[in-house]
Amino acid sequence: MAVTLADYEKVVGPEVMDEIRTLAGYVRHKSLQNINSTPVGGGVAEILTRMIPLLRELGVDATWDVIKGNEAFYAVTKAFHNALHGHPETITPKMLEVFRENTAMNLEEMKLEGDVLFIHDPQPAGLIDKKPTIGRQWIWRCHIDVSNPDPAVWEFLRPWVERYDAAVFSMPDFAREMPIPQFRIAPSIDPLSDKNRDLEPEVVRGVLERFGIDPERPVLTQISRFDRLKDPLGVIESYRMVRRHCDCQLVLAGGGADDDPEGAEVLREVEEAAAKDPDIHVLLLPPFSDLEINALVRGSTIVFQKSIREGFGLTVSEGLWKGKPVIGGAVGGIRLQIINGVTGFLIHSPEGAANRAVELLSNPELCRKLGENGQRYVRENFLITRHVKDYLLLMLALDHPGERVVRLAGI
């Protein structure tokens, strides 16, 4: 059954939804075209899948298109992704040429029709070359942490980025010094999606048993793409430290993304590290396994997101929303979601993660309290209704350049 705006009133209240409807009335005359690099896998695709129908119900002509790219291009953009996060990468002139050639191909083939063009992340950033020809309002939405990028990659991308009308980052720390306006819009989760909606206990138990997980024993879980920056090997290391003190199981579950060619290699490394431990469950989930992911998290005792670099890490909000204590790497947007000791714990090492996990497994009341705090914090800050509101406000801001306060009748 399709979810409607009215359904969200039960989660956030009618006042919030009334405000969103009023804001939408000021931008319904504009079309909004989103462009990214993959239709499936990763937080960007997931957010757009849920956001586009809501914007359309509000009367905004919102669309979503995906650029084309071959294996060589996505190998380059994966290296760019790592380098922009500050991870050492070797970037060759040939790789830069592959990026330019793919950009030229998409400039030729992509139909750019929106009044407002929302370009997500580095892969399609070069589409801005069309701006002198077609005009429009252009926004570069960066979902990754570029606070300490590889200088060569950032300098390669910067001339494109600085020609946008505005840039959007997930948190202030990610922003770069540029001559264009910059806005902060945190990502969000949809509380009514299959990945986050309430599930009956028997559904949760059934999914755990289907994957060979014992519902009666503690479960530590990390849900992420198989990506070195998510540090799945570090999670296994932490789990083995925890096992010296507490009985538990470990679940490492995730899928792949069309624009991430490293995933299969990382998965092999994880499976080798898990060896023959029957209590480590490595699950490669197919696309659209949202219900299974929901059940795995709800059936967990503790949720991990032990990233060593992170743009935002929506899996943290997903865990908090389900009332689970979350242990996360003190990097990127995880620091926005976890208030240390209040909604979860921030850690810097496998040892730190293990110590916090042992503490939580030994204190069910602490688990309960952190879970309650976390769900409340997500409700107030990281739901899709707030995200839609921010998009509408940004579209309004573009029509009032340089104005610090925009006064609108009816609000």
ZAMARBA-362633 format. One record per residue: z, y, x of N, C-alpha, C in turn; residue in one letter. Coordinates in steps of 0.05 Angstrom, whole numbers, padded with zeros to 5 digits, always signed. Layout:
ZAMARBA-362633
ZYXZYXZYXA/...
END
This chain:
ZAMARBA-362633
+00000-00024+00017+00000+00000+00000+00000+00025+00018M/-00018+00044+00011-00020+00068+00027+00005+00085+00024A/+00014+00097+00047+00037+00115+00047+00028+00143+00040V/+00043+00157+00024+00036+00184+00016+00057+00204+00025T/+00051+00229+00024+00070+00250+00031+00096+00248+00016L/+00094+00240-00010+00118+00238-00027+00137+00216-00016A/+00126+00196-00003+00143+00175+00008+00161+00185+00030D/+00152+00206+00045+00168+00216+00067+00191+00233+00057Y/+00190+00243+00032+00212+00258+00022+00238+00242+00021E/+00235+00216+00017+00259+00199+00017+00272+00197+00044K/+00257+00203+00065+00267+00201+00093+00277+00227+00103V/+00261+00249+00098+00268+00275+00110+00277+00296+00090V/+00273+00290+00064+00281+00309+00043+00258+00326+00033G/+00259+00335+00008+00237+00350-00004+00233+00378+00009P/+00255+00390+00020+00252+00417+00032+00233+00416+00056E/+00235+00396+00072+00217+00393+00096+00188+00390+00086V/+00184+00373+00067+00157+00368+00058+00145+00393+00044M/+00161+00408+00029+00151+00432+00017+00142+00452+00038D/+00157+00454+00060+00150+00472+00082+00123+00464+00094E/+00120+00438+00098+00095+00428+00110+00071+00434+00092I/+00075+00430+00066+00053+00436+00047+00046+00465+00047R/+00066+00482+00049+00061+00511+00050+00045+00519+00075T/+00053+00508+00098+00039+00514+00123+00010+00505+00121L/+00006+00481+00110-00022+00470+00108-00040+00489+00092A/-00029+00503+00073-00045+00521+00057-00058+00543+00074G/-00047+00549+00097-00058+00570+00114-00080+00561+00133Y/-00084+00535+00135-00104+00525+00154-00124+00506+00142V/-00123+00503+00115-00142+00484+00102-00171+00492+00105R/-00176+00517+00112-00204+00526+00115-00215+00516+00142H/-00199+00504+00159-00208+00495+00186-00210+00465+00187K/-00230+00455+00202-00231+00426+00208-00219+00421+00235S/-00205+00399+00238-00191+00392+00263-00202+00365+00273L/-00215+00366+00296-00226+00342+00308-00210+00333+00333Q/-00199+00309+00332-00184+00298+00354-00203+00280+00370N/-00201+00281+00397-00217+00264+00414-00200+00252+00436I/-00200+00225+00438-00186+00212+00460-00203+00190+00472N/-00190+00172+00487-00206+00153+00502-00205+00124+00492S/-00188+00118+00472-00186+00091+00462-00177+00091+00433T/-00189+00074+00416-00180+00072+00388-00155+00055+00384P/-00148+00038+00404-00126+00019+00401-00111+00018+00427V/-00084+00016+00425-00068+00013+00448-00057+00040+00458G/-00032+00041+00463-00020+00066+00473-00011+00085+00451G/+00006+00104+00458+00019+00121+00439+00000+00141+00425G/-00021+00150+00440-00039+00170+00428-00054+00158+00404V/-00065+00135+00408-00080+00122+00386-00061+00116+00363A/-00037+00107+00369-00018+00101+00348-00010+00125+00332E/-00005+00148+00345+00002+00172+00331-00022+00181+00313I/-00046+00181+00324-00069+00191+00309-00074+00173+00285L/-00070+00147+00288-00074+00129+00265-00057+00137+00241T/-00033+00146+00246-00015+00153+00225-00018+00183+00216R/-00025+00200+00235-00025+00229+00229-00050+00237+00214M/-00073+00226+00220-00098+00235+00207-00096+00232+00177I/-00087+00210+00165-00086+00208+00136-00067+00229+00124P/-00045+00235+00138-00026+00255+00127-00038+00282+00127L/-00052+00290+00148-00066+00316+00149-00087+00318+00127L/-00101+00296+00123-00121+00297+00102-00109+00300+00074R/-00086+00286+00070-00073+00289+00044-00063+00318+00040E/-00057+00331+00062-00049+00359+00060-00073+00378+00056L/-00097+00367+00056-00121+00383+00051-00134+00393+00077G/-00125+00384+00100-00137+00392+00125-00159+00372+00132V/-00182+00381+00139-00205+00364+00146-00201+00354+00174D/-00185+00332+00177-00178+00322+00203-00195+00296+00209A/-00206+00295+00233-00221+00272+00242-00212+00263+00269T/-00222+00239+00278-00214+00228+00303-00238+00213+00315W/-00246+00220+00339-00268+00207+00353-00259+00198+00380D/-00274+00179+00391-00267+00166+00417-00291+00168+00436V/-00286+00177+00460-00307+00179+00480-00315+00151+00488I/-00339+00149+00501-00349+00124+00512-00343+00123+00542K/-00340+00098+00552-00336+00095+00580-00339+00066+00588G/-00348+00061+00613-00351+00034+00622-00327+00026+00639N/-00327+00002+00650-00305-00008+00665-00299+00009+00690E/-00320+00019+00703-00316+00036+00727-00302+00062+00719A/-00310+00074+00697-00297+00099+00688-00268+00095+00682F/-00261+00073+00668-00233+00069+00661-00216+00061+00686Y/-00228+00049+00706-00214+00044+00731-00207+00070+00744A/-00226+00089+00743-00221+00115+00755-00200+00130+00740V/-00201+00131+00713-00182+00146+00698-00154+00133+00699T/-00153+00107+00703-00126+00095+00707-00115+00104+00733K/-00131+00106+00754-00122+00117+00780-00113+00146+00777A/-00129+00161+00761-00121+00189+00756-00094+00190+00742F/-00091+00173+00722-00065+00172+00707-00042+00168+00726H/-00044+00148+00743-00022+00142+00762-00018+00165+00781N/-00040+00177+00791-00038+00199+00810-00025+00224+00797A/-00032+00229+00772-00021+00253+00759+00009+00249+00754L/+00018+00224+00752+00046+00218+00750+00060+00220+00777H/+00045+00225+00798+00057+00226+00824+00057+00200+00840G/+00045+00180+00829+00043+00154+00842+00021+00154+00863H/+00025+00144+00887+00004+00145+00908-00021+00130+00900P/-00044+00143+00902-00069+00130+00895-00090+00141+00915E/-00110+00124+00921-00132+00133+00938-00155+00141+00920T/-00161+00166+00920-00183+00177+00903-00206+00184+00921I/-00229+00171+00916-00252+00175+00934-00272+00193+00920T/-00291+00205+00936-00312+00221+00924-00329+00206+00904P/-00333+00180+00909-00348+00164+00890-00333+00163+00863K/-00307+00161+00863-00292+00160+00838-00295+00186+00823M/-00295+00209+00837-00298+00235+00824-00326+00236+00812L/-00346+00225+00825-00373+00225+00815-00375+00208+00790E/-00361+00185+00789-00361+00168+00765-00350+00184+00742V/-00329+00199+00746-00317+00215+00725-00337+00236+00715F/-00350+00250+00734-00369+00271+00726-00392+00259+00710R/-00403+00236+00719-00425+00223+00706-00418+00214+00677E/-00394+00204+00674-00386+00195+00647-00381+00219+00629N/-00371+00241+00640-00367+00265+00625-00394+00276+00615T/-00414+00276+00633-00441+00285+00626-00452+00268+00603A/-00448+00242+00605-00458+00224+00584-00445+00231+00557M/-00419+00235+00557-00406+00241+00532-00413+00269+00521N/-00418+00288+00539-00426+00314+00530-00453+00312+00516L/-00470+00294+00525-00496+00290+00513-00494+00276+00486E/-00476+00257+00483-00475+00239+00460-00454+00246+00439E/-00432+00259+00447-00410+00264+00429-00417+00287+00410M/-00412+00284+00385-00416+00305+00365-00390+00321+00363K/-00390+00346+00372-00367+00363+00371-00370+00382+00348L/-00355+00375+00326-00360+00389+00300-00336+00403+00290E/-00312+00399+00301-00288+00411+00290-00286+00441+00296G/-00274+00456+00277-00268+00484+00283-00247+00486+00305D/-00228+00466+00305-00208+00464+00326-00212+00437+00338V/-00215+00436+00365-00220+00411+00380-00195+00405+00396L/-00182+00382+00389-00158+00373+00402-00166+00351+00421F/-00167+00357+00447-00176+00338+00467-00152+00326+00481I/-00149+00300+00479-00124+00286+00488-00128+00274+00516H/-00112+00284+00535-00109+00273+00562-00133+00278+00580D/-00132+00268+00605-00153+00275+00624-00180+00263+00619P/-00181+00239+00606-00207+00226+00604-00229+00242+00592Q/-00224+00256+00569-00245+00272+00557-00243+00302+00563P/-00227+00310+00583-00222+00338+00589-00247+00354+00594A/-00267+00341+00607-00292+00355+00614-00310+00363+00590G/-00303+00354+00566-00318+00362+00543-00318+00392+00539L/-00298+00406+00551-00297+00435+00549-00322+00449+00559I/-00339+00434+00574-00364+00446+00584-00382+00454+00560D/-00377+00444+00536-00392+00451+00513-00383+00478+00500K/-00360+00487+00509-00349+00511+00495-00368+00536+00497K/-00381+00542+00520-00398+00565+00520-00422+00563+00500P/-00429+00538+00493-00452+00534+00475-00444+00535+00446T/-00421+00522+00440-00414+00519+00411-00390+00536+00403I/-00376+00548+00422-00352+00563+00414-00330+00545+00405G/-00317+00552+00383-00294+00537+00371-00268+00543+00386R/-00246+00532+00376-00220+00534+00389-00214+00507+00402Q/-00206+00508+00427-00203+00484+00443-00174+00481+00453W/-00162+00457+00448-00135+00452+00457-00135+00427+00474I/-00123+00429+00498-00120+00405+00515-00091+00394+00511W/-00090+00370+00500-00064+00358+00494-00058+00337+00516R/-00039+00344+00534-00032+00326+00556-00007+00310+00549C/-00010+00284+00547+00012+00266+00539+00027+00255+00563H/+00018+00261+00587+00030+00249+00611+00046+00270+00627I/+00062+00260+00645+00079+00277+00661+00063+00287+00686D/+00055+00312+00685+00040+00324+00708+00057+00344+00723V/+00083+00340+00722+00101+00358+00736+00099+00356+00766S/+00091+00333+00776+00088+00329+00805+00063+00313+00811N/+00040+00324+00805+00015+00309+00807+00005+00307+00836P/-00012+00288+00840-00028+00287+00865-00045+00312+00866D/-00042+00329+00886-00056+00355+00886-00086+00353+00884P/-00098+00332+00896-00128+00330+00895-00137+00324+00867A/-00123+00307+00852-00132+00301+00825-00128+00325+00807V/-00105+00338+00809-00100+00361+00792-00120+00383+00798W/-00126+00388+00823-00145+00409+00830-00173+00402+00820E/-00179+00377+00818-00205+00368+00807-00206+00374+00777F/-00184+00369+00763-00184+00373+00734-00178+00402+00725L/-00164+00416+00742-00154+00443+00734-00176+00462+00725R/-00199+00464+00738-00220+00482+00728-00229+00477+00700P/-00228+00452+00692-00235+00446+00664-00212+00454+00645W/-00187+00446+00653-00164+00451+00635-00160+00481+00631V/-00164+00497+00651-00159+00526+00648-00179+00541+00631E/-00200+00527+00623-00219+00540+00605-00213+00534+00575R/-00192+00519+00570-00183+00514+00543-00169+00539+00532Y/-00168+00541+00505-00153+00563+00493-00123+00559+00495D/-00114+00534+00498-00086+00529+00500-00082+00500+00510A/-00059+00496+00522-00051+00469+00530-00025+00461+00517A/-00022+00435+00511+00002+00425+00498+00014+00403+00515V/+00040+00405+00520+00054+00385+00536+00078+00375+00519F/+00088+00351+00526+00109+00339+00511+00136+00351+00517S/+00140+00363+00540+00165+00376+00546+00160+00398+00567M/+00178+00418+00568+00173+00440+00586+00169+00432+00616P/+00183+00412+00625+00181+00404+00653+00153+00395+00660D/+00137+00387+00641+00110+00378+00647+00090+00400+00651F/+00096+00424+00643+00077+00446+00642+00069+00454+00671A/+00044+00464+00673+00034+00474+00699+00030+00504+00697R/+00030+00517+00720+00025+00546+00720-00005+00550+00716E/-00012+00561+00693-00040+00565+00686-00043+00591+00671M/-00067+00602+00669-00071+00628+00656-00075+00626+00626P/-00070+00603+00614-00074+00599+00586-00047+00594+00572I/-00045+00600+00546-00020+00594+00532-00013+00564+00533P/+00013+00558+00535+00022+00530+00535+00043+00527+00513Q/+00042+00504+00500+00060+00498+00478+00073+00471+00483F/+00097+00468+00472+00111+00442+00474+00111+00429+00446R/+00099+00405+00445+00100+00389+00421+00107+00360+00430I/+00131+00351+00422+00139+00324+00429+00124+00304+00411A/+00118+00280+00422+00106+00260+00405+00125+00251+00383P/+00117+00231+00367+00133+00223+00344+00128+00194+00337S/+00145+00184+00320+00141+00158+00308+00139+00161+00278I/+00127+00142+00265+00125+00142+00236+00146+00123+00224D/+00166+00132+00210+00187+00115+00200+00177+00095+00179P/+00154+00100+00167+00144+00083+00146+00121+00064+00154L/+00115+00064+00180+00094+00046+00190+00106+00018+00192S/+00088-00002+00195+00097-00029+00198+00115-00033+00223D/+00111-00016+00243+00126-00018+00267+00155-00008+00264K/+00160+00008+00244+00186+00022+00241+00200+00019+00214N/+00186+00010+00194+00199+00008+00168+00220-00014+00167R/+00238-00012+00148+00259-00032+00145+00247-00060+00140D/+00260-00080+00151+00252-00108+00147+00276-00124+00137L/+00270-00144+00121+00291-00162+00112+00301-00179+00135E/+00326-00186+00136+00337-00202+00158+00322-00229+00162P/+00313-00241+00140+00299-00267+00143+00272-00263+00157E/+00259-00240+00153+00234-00234+00166+00239-00232+00196V/+00260-00217+00204+00266-00214+00232+00272-00241+00245V/+00289-00256+00232+00296-00282+00243+00271-00300+00246R/+00254-00299+00226+00230-00316+00227+00212-00309+00250G/+00209-00284+00256+00192-00276+00279+00205-00285+00305V/+00231-00281+00308+00245-00289+00333+00241-00320+00337L/+00245-00335+00316+00243-00364+00319+00214-00372+00325E/+00195-00358+00314+00167-00364+00319+00160-00362+00348R/+00173-00342+00362+00168-00338+00390+00187-00354+00408F/+00204-00371+00396+00222-00387+00412+00247-00373+00421G/+00254-00351+00408+00277-00335+00415+00300-00343+00397I/+00324-00348+00409+00347-00356+00394+00361-00332+00381D/+00360-00330+00354+00372-00307+00340+00403-00306+00344P/+00415-00328+00352+00444-00328+00354+00455-00319+00381E/+00437-00314+00400+00446-00306+00427+00436-00278+00432R/+00450-00262+00449+00441-00235+00455+00413-00234+00466P/+00398-00213+00459+00370-00209+00467+00367-00182+00479V/+00356-00181+00503+00348-00156+00516+00318-00154+00514L/+00307-00131+00506+00279-00129+00500+00267-00104+00511T/+00243-00107+00523+00227-00083+00530+00199-00087+00518Q/+00191-00068+00502+00164-00068+00489+00148-00047+00503I/+00127-00055+00518+00110-00036+00532+00084-00049+00540S/+00064-00033+00545+00040-00043+00558+00049-00055+00585R/+00034-00075+00594+00040-00087+00620+00028-00068+00642F/+00045-00051+00651+00038-00028+00668+00060-00026+00690D/+00052-00022+00715+00072-00021+00736+00091+00003+00732R/+00081+00024+00720+00098+00048+00716+00120+00042+00695L/+00117+00021+00679+00137+00013+00660+00158-00005+00673K/+00153-00014+00698+00171-00030+00714+00181-00056+00701D/+00163-00072+00691+00172-00098+00679+00185-00116+00699P/+00177-00115+00725+00190-00131+00745+00218-00122+00750L/+00223-00096+00748+00250-00085+00751+00268-00094+00728G/+00256-00097+00704+00271-00107+00681+00280-00136+00685V/+00262-00152+00696+00269-00180+00702+00291-00181+00723I/+00290-00163+00743+00311-00162+00763+00338-00155+00750E/+00338-00135+00732+00362-00128+00718+00373-00151+00701S/+00356-00164+00687+00364-00186+00670+00378-00207+00687Y/+00368-00214+00710+00380-00235+00726+00408-00226+00736R/+00412-00200+00740+00439-00191+00747+00457-00194+00723M/+00447-00187+00699+00464-00189+00675+00472-00218+00670V/+00454-00237+00675+00460-00265+00670+00483-00276+00686R/+00489-00262+00708+00512-00271+00724+00539-00267+00709R/+00538-00249+00689+00562-00241+00675+00562-00248+00645H/+00538-00247+00633+00535-00251+00604+00512-00269+00598C/+00515-00285+00578+00493-00301+00567+00474-00283+00552D/+00448-00285+00557+00429-00268+00543+00401-00279+00548C/+00382-00269+00532+00354-00275+00535+00339-00249+00540Q/+00315-00251+00551+00299-00228+00557+00271-00231+00544L/+00263-00210+00530+00236-00209+00518+00221-00186+00531V/+00198-00192+00542+00179-00171+00552+00154-00175+00536L/+00149-00156+00518+00127-00159+00499+00110-00134+00499A/+00084-00138+00497+00066-00115+00496+00038-00123+00494G/+00020-00104+00492-00008-00110+00491-00023-00094+00512G/-00048-00093+00509-00065-00078+00528-00077-00054+00514G/-00091-00038+00530-00106-00015+00520-00134-00016+00532A/-00154-00008+00516-00182-00009+00526-00186+00007+00552D/-00170+00028+00555-00174+00046+00579-00154+00039+00601D/-00142+00015+00601-00123+00007+00622-00132-00020+00634D/-00148-00019+00655-00158-00044+00667-00138-00059+00684P/-00115-00047+00690-00095-00061+00706-00077-00080+00691E/-00078-00079+00665-00059-00094+00649-00058-00124+00655G/-00082-00136+00657-00083-00165+00662-00070-00173+00688A/-00074-00157+00708-00062-00162+00735-00032-00160+00734E/-00022-00139+00720+00007-00136+00718+00019-00158+00702V/+00006-00167+00681+00016-00189+00665+00019-00214+00682L/-00001-00220+00699+00001-00243+00717+00026-00241+00735R/+00031-00217+00745+00054-00213+00763+00080-00218+00747E/+00081-00209+00722+00105-00213+00706+00109-00242+00700V/+00088-00256+00694+00091-00285+00688+00100-00301+00712E/+00090-00293+00736+00098-00306+00760+00128-00301+00766E/+00137-00276+00761+00165-00268+00766+00183-00283+00747A/+00174-00287+00722+00190-00301+00702+00194-00330+00710A/+00175-00341+00725+00175-00368+00735+00179-00387+00711A/+00199-00405+00714+00203-00425+00692+00229-00420+00677K/+00238-00395+00677+00263-00389+00663+00257-00391+00632D/+00269-00410+00618+00263-00412+00590+00274-00389+00573P/+00291-00373+00585+00303-00351+00570+00288-00324+00575D/+00266-00325+00590+00249-00301+00593+00224-00306+00576I/+00220-00290+00557+00197-00293+00538+00177-00270+00544H/+00155-00277+00556+00134-00258+00562+00112-00261+00540V/+00109-00240+00524+00092-00242+00501+00069-00222+00503L/+00044-00231+00505+00021-00214+00503+00012-00213+00474L/+00018-00191+00461+00013-00189+00432-00015-00177+00427L/-00029-00187+00408-00056-00176+00401-00053-00149+00387P/-00074-00133+00385-00073-00108+00371-00063-00112+00342P/-00050-00092+00332-00040-00092+00305-00018-00113+00300F/-00001-00117+00321+00022-00134+00319+00047-00118+00312S/+00043-00097+00296+00065-00078+00292+00089-00091+00278D/+00084-00109+00259+00106-00122+00245+00122-00139+00263L/+00108-00153+00281+00122-00170+00300+00139-00154+00320E/+00128-00131+00329+00143-00113+00347+00168-00103+00333I/+00164-00094+00308+00187-00085+00293+00209-00106+00292N/+00201-00130+00285+00221-00152+00283+00234-00158+00310A/+00219-00158+00331+00230-00163+00358+00251-00143+00365L/+00246-00117+00359+00265-00096+00365+00290-00099+00348V/+00285-00103+00322+00308-00106+00303+00325-00130+00310R/+00313-00151+00321+00328-00174+00329+00341-00173+00356G/+00338-00150+00370+00349-00147+00397+00377-00136+00396S/+00391-00141+00417+00418-00130+00421+00416-00103+00436T/+00399-00102+00456+00395-00078+00472+00365-00075+00477I/+00355-00050+00476+00327-00044+00482+00326-00030+00509V/+00307-00039+00525+00302-00026+00551+00276-00010+00550F/+00275+00011+00565+00250+00024+00572+00253+00034+00601Q/+00252+00015+00620+00259+00021+00647+00235+00032+00663K/+00223+00053+00653+00200+00065+00666+00208+00079+00692S/+00190+00079+00712+00194+00094+00736+00178+00120+00735I/+00158+00122+00718+00144+00146+00710+00139+00144+00680R/+00139+00166+00666+00134+00164+00638+00125+00191+00627E/+00104+00189+00608+00097+00213+00594+00118+00220+00574G/+00122+00202+00555+00143+00206+00535+00159+00180+00530F/+00144+00158+00524+00158+00133+00519+00168+00130+00490G/+00149+00129+00471+00156+00127+00443+00172+00102+00436L/+00170+00082+00453+00186+00058+00448+00216+00064+00448T/+00224+00085+00461+00252+00094+00461+00260+00102+00433V/+00244+00121+00421+00250+00130+00394+00248+00107+00374S/+00230+00088+00379+00227+00065+00361+00253+00048+00362E/+00264+00044+00385+00289+00029+00388+00312+00044+00375G/+00314+00070+00381+00336+00086+00370+00335+00087+00339L/+00311+00089+00329+00307+00091+00300+00318+00065+00286W/+00317+00043+00300+00327+00018+00288+00356+00013+00294K/+00370+00034+00305+00398+00032+00309+00406+00016+00333G/+00388+00014+00353+00394-00002+00377+00402+00016+00400K/+00421+00008+00416+00427+00022+00441+00404+00019+00460P/+00395+00040+00473+00372+00039+00490+00380+00047+00519V/+00371+00031+00538+00374+00037+00566+00347+00045+00577I/+00345+00069+00587+00319+00079+00596+00320+00092+00623G/+00297+00090+00637+00294+00105+00663+00297+00135+00658G/+00311+00148+00677+00315+00177+00674+00291+00192+00684A/+00268+00188+00669+00243+00201+00677+00229+00211+00652V/+00212+00231+00656+00194+00240+00635+00208+00245+00609G/+00194+00239+00587+00204+00244+00560+00227+00227+00551G/+00233+00206+00567+00257+00189+00560+00282+00207+00561I/+00282+00226+00579+00305+00244+00582+00309+00262+00557R/+00288+00266+00542+00290+00281+00517+00302+00264+00495L/+00298+00238+00496+00305+00221+00474+00333+00209+00477Q/+00340+00203+00502+00366+00191+00507+00385+00212+00517I/+00406+00218+00501+00428+00234+00510+00448+00215+00523I/+00451+00217+00549+00466+00197+00563+00494+00194+00552N/+00501+00169+00545+00527+00163+00534+00530+00169+00505G/+00509+00181+00492+00511+00189+00464+00491+00173+00447V/+00466+00172+00456+00446+00156+00442+00437+00132+00458T/+00446+00130+00483+00438+00108+00500+00447+00115+00528G/+00434+00101+00548+00441+00106+00576+00416+00111+00592F/+00417+00131+00610+00396+00136+00629+00404+00123+00655L/+00384+00110+00668+00390+00096+00693+00369+00102+00714I/+00375+00095+00739+00358+00101+00761+00350+00077+00778H/+00361+00053+00770+00356+00030+00787+00360+00005+00770S/+00350-00018+00780+00356-00044+00766+00386-00049+00764P/+00401-00042+00785+00430-00046+00785+00443-00030+00763E/+00435-00004+00761+00446+00013+00740+00440+00002+00712G/+00415-00007+00708+00408-00019+00682+00425-00043+00676A/+00429-00060+00696+00445-00084+00692+00474-00077+00685A/+00486-00058+00700+00513-00050+00695+00517-00040+00666N/+00498-00024+00657+00500-00013+00630+00497-00035+00609R/+00479-00054+00614+00474-00076+00596+00499-00093+00593A/+00512-00099+00616+00537-00115+00615+00558-00100+00599V/+00560-00074+00603+00579-00057+00588+00574-00059+00558E/+00549-00057+00550+00543-00058+00522+00547-00086+00510L/+00539-00106+00524+00543-00134+00514+00573-00140+00511L/+00589-00126+00526+00618-00131+00525+00632-00114+00504S/+00617-00095+00491+00629-00076+00473+00612-00071+00449N/+00613-00089+00429+00597-00085+00405+00601-00059+00390P/+00625-00048+00391+00631-00023+00378+00615+00000+00391E/+00613-00001+00417+00597+00020+00432+00568+00017+00424L/+00558-00008+00422+00530-00012+00413+00526+00001+00386C/+00544-00004+00368+00541+00006+00340+00541+00037+00340R/+00559+00049+00355+00562+00078+00355+00537+00091+00367K/+00527+00081+00390+00503+00092+00402+00479+00089+00383L/+00478+00066+00369+00456+00061+00350+00456+00081+00327G/+00480+00087+00317+00482+00107+00295+00473+00134+00305E/+00483+00142+00328+00476+00168+00339+00446+00170+00344N/+00434+00149+00355+00406+00149+00362+00388+00152+00337G/+00395+00137+00316+00379+00139+00292+00380+00168+00280Q/+00403+00180+00280+00406+00207+00270+00390+00226+00287R/+00390+00223+00313+00376+00241+00332+00346+00239+00328Y/+00336+00215+00324+00307+00212+00319+00299+00224+00292V/+00315+00220+00272+00309+00232+00246+00306+00263+00248R/+00322+00275+00265+00322+00304+00267+00301+00315+00286E/+00290+00298+00303+00273+00308+00324+00246+00294+00329N/+00243+00269+00322+00220+00254+00332+00205+00238+00310F/+00206+00248+00286+00190+00235+00264+00164+00250+00261L/+00145+00235+00249+00117+00246+00247+00116+00271+00229I/+00134+00275+00211+00134+00299+00194+00138+00324+00211T/+00155+00322+00231+00159+00345+00249+00133+00349+00266R/+00120+00328+00274+00096+00329+00290+00073+00342+00274H/+00070+00334+00249+00050+00347+00232+00055+00377+00229V/+00080+00384+00225+00087+00412+00223+00080+00427+00248K/+00085+00416+00271+00078+00429+00297+00048+00433+00300D/+00032+00413+00291+00003+00416+00293-00006+00439+00275Y/+00005+00441+00251-00003+00463+00233+00005+00490+00245L/+00029+00491+00257+00037+00517+00269+00020+00524+00293L/+00011+00504+00308-00006+00510+00331-00033+00521+00321L/-00044+00509+00301-00069+00519+00290-00066+00548+00281M/-00043+00554+00268-00038+00582+00260-00036+00600+00285L/-00022+00591+00305-00018+00607+00329-00044+00615+00342A/-00064+00597+00342-00090+00603+00354-00104+00626+00340L/-00097+00630+00315-00109+00653+00300-00095+00679+00305D/-00073+00678+00319-00057+00702+00325-00050+00704+00354H/-00070+00705+00372-00066+00705+00401-00049+00729+00409P/-00029+00724+00426-00013+00745+00437+00010+00754+00419G/+00011+00745+00394+00032+00753+00376+00056+00734+00379E/+00079+00746+00384+00103+00730+00388+00115+00721+00362R/+00111+00737+00340+00120+00730+00314+00097+00733+00294V/+00093+00712+00278+00072+00712+00258+00085+00711+00231V/+00082+00731+00214+00095+00731+00188+00074+00722+00167R/+00083+00701+00152+00065+00690+00132+00078+00692+00105L/+00063+00701+00085+00074+00703+00058+00080+00675+00047A/+00102+00672+00034+00109+00646+00022+00127+00628+00038G/+00133+00637+00063+00151+00621+00080+00175+00638+00088I/
END
